[in-house]
Amino acid sequence: MRGNSRGSRFNNGRRPKIKFQRFVAARLQPGTFFRLKTSGKSSKIQEEFFVSTERTFAIIKPDAVAANQQGEILARINKHGFKIVAIKSMRLTKEEAGGFYAVHKARPFFGELTDFMSSGKIIAMVLEADGAIAKWRDAMGATDPKKAAPGTIRHDLGTSIGNNCTHGSDASDTAAFEISYFFAGLELI
């Protein structure tokens, strides 16, 4: 018998040949189309897939962990339909917090921000869903809990602009940087 003897057999015991066009493994951007062509002796199938799933980075901040709100926030993540791809509990040093928030280095609140983010444990996560970045930002609400919509995490659990429970990436390039800052590739499988 010809072909691979492992796995399922079809097309007279042979596996179909698979060709990918415009496909980069694990790096498909939302809104990307790619074609999957399979061909065997007796059939030719061509399908187009639209990729809408994306990943975002999220943090449960030290104020929320200290107030034991991580369970409530994780429940809301689940309720909103996110898949948690990776998660870890850790405590940042001031230098690690400074590296993470380097984009804000020239801002007057930088020192206060890095002090706060290194003041206690955080929970860092990679979330996945259709339109994950916008979806997570909607679930969190506005940065200022007083301006956040009722029912959002920051409105319900945050106490101030500085103590607003959560962080989320604001764009796909930011998400890529933030995810790679906290997680190695093997942690994201």
C-alpha positions in Angstrom: 0.0 0.0 0.0 1.3 3.4 -0.9 1.3 6.5 1.3 1.7 7.0 5.0 0.5 4.2 7.2 -0.2 6.4 10.2 -3.3 8.5 10.9 -6.6 8.4 9.0 -6.7 7.1 5.5 -8.7 8.3 2.6 -8.3 8.8 -1.2 -7.3 5.1 -1.5 -5.1 5.1 1.6 -3.2 8.2 0.7 -3.1 11.5 2.6 -4.0 14.6 0.6 -1.3 17.1 -0.2 -1.9 20.4 1.5 -0.6 23.7 0.2 -1.0 27.0 2.1 -1.0 30.4 0.5 -0.5 33.6 2.4 -0.1 31.7 5.7 2.4 32.3 8.4 2.0 29.8 11.3 0.7 31.4 14.5 1.0 34.9 13.2 -2.2 35.4 11.2 -3.5 38.9 11.7 -7.3 39.5 12.2 -8.9 40.3 8.9 -6.5 38.1 6.9 -7.7 35.7 4.3 -5.8 32.6 3.5 -6.4 29.7 1.1 -6.2 26.0 2.0 -5.9 23.8 -1.0 -6.1 20.0 -0.7 -5.7 17.8 -3.6 -5.7 14.1 -4.1 -6.3 11.8 -7.0 -10.0 11.9 -6.8 -10.8 15.3 -5.4 -9.8 18.9 -5.3 -11.0 21.2 -2.5 -10.3 24.8 -2.0 -11.4 26.8 1.0 -10.9 30.4 2.1 -10.7 31.2 5.8 -11.2 34.6 7.3 -9.2 35.0 10.5 -10.8 37.2 13.1 -9.4 35.7 16.3 -6.7 37.8 17.9 -4.7 37.9 21.1 -4.3 40.7 23.6 -2.3 41.2 26.8 -4.0 41.8 30.2 -2.8 42.4 33.7 -4.7 42.2 37.0 -2.9 45.0 38.8 -1.6 45.0 42.4 -4.5 46.9 43.8 -7.0 44.2 42.6 -4.8 41.3 43.7 -4.4 43.0 47.2 -8.2 43.4 47.4 -8.6 39.7 46.4 -10.6 40.7 43.3 -8.7 38.4 40.9 -11.4 35.7 41.1 -14.1 38.2 40.1 -12.0 39.6 37.2 -11.2 36.0 36.0 -14.9 35.2 36.1 -15.7 38.3 34.0 -13.0 37.3 31.5 -14.7 33.9 31.2 -18.2 35.5 31.0 -17.0 37.7 28.1 -15.9 34.6 26.1 -12.2 35.0 26.3 -9.9 32.0 26.1 -6.9 32.3 28.5 -3.9 31.2 26.5 -1.3 31.9 29.2 -1.4 33.1 32.8 1.1 33.8 35.5 1.2 35.4 38.9 4.4 37.4 39.6 5.8 40.4 41.3 7.6 43.0 39.1 10.7 44.8 40.2 10.7 48.6 39.6 13.1 48.1 36.7 10.9 45.5 35.1 7.9 47.8 35.5 10.0 50.6 34.0 10.8 48.4 31.0 7.2 47.5 30.5 6.0 51.1 30.7 9.0 52.6 28.9 6.6 54.3 26.4 5.5 56.5 29.3 9.1 57.3 30.6 8.8 61.0 29.8 5.4 61.4 31.4 5.1 62.9 34.9 3.3 59.9 36.3 6.0 57.4 35.3 7.7 57.1 38.7 4.4 56.7 40.5 3.3 54.1 37.9 6.4 52.0 38.2 6.2 52.2 42.1 2.6 51.0 42.0 3.2 48.2 39.5 6.1 46.9 41.6 4.2 47.3 44.9 2.6 43.8 44.9 1.7 40.7 42.9 0.2 41.0 39.5 -1.5 38.4 37.3 -0.3 38.6 33.6 -2.4 37.0 30.9 -2.7 36.4 27.2 -6.4 36.5 26.2 -7.8 35.3 22.9 -11.1 36.0 21.2 -12.6 37.5 18.1 -11.5 41.2 18.2 -9.8 40.5 21.6 -8.1 44.0 21.9 -11.3 46.0 21.5 -13.4 43.4 23.4 -11.0 43.5 26.4 -10.9 47.3 26.5 -14.7 47.4 26.4 -14.9 44.9 29.3 -12.4 47.0 31.3 -14.0 50.3 30.7 -12.5 53.8 30.8 -9.2 54.3 32.6 -10.9 56.5 35.2 -13.4 54.3 37.1 -15.7 57.4 37.6 -16.0 57.7 33.8 -16.3 54.0 33.1 -19.6 52.6 32.0 -21.6 50.7 34.7 -21.0 47.0 34.5 -17.3 47.3 33.4 -14.5 46.0 35.5 -13.0 49.4 36.3 -16.4 51.0 37.1 -17.4 48.2 39.5 -14.0 47.3 41.1 -11.6 50.3 40.5 -11.2 53.1 43.0 -9.2 55.7 41.1 -7.3 56.4 37.8 -4.1 54.9 39.5 -5.9 52.0 41.2 -8.1 50.8 38.3 -7.6 47.0 38.6 -6.6 46.1 35.1 -4.4 46.8 32.1 -5.0 45.9 28.5 -3.2 46.4 25.2 -4.5 49.3 23.0 -3.3 48.0 19.6 -2.0 44.9 17.9 1.6 46.1 17.9 1.4 47.0 21.6 -0.1 43.6 22.3 2.7 41.8 20.5 5.3 43.7 22.6 3.5 43.2 25.9 2.9 39.5 25.3 6.6 38.9 24.4 7.7 41.0 27.5 6.0 38.5 29.9 5.8 35.2 28.0 8.1 33.0 26.0 6.9 31.5 22.8 6.6 28.0 24.3 4.2 29.4 27.0 1.8 30.5 24.2 1.1 27.1 22.6 
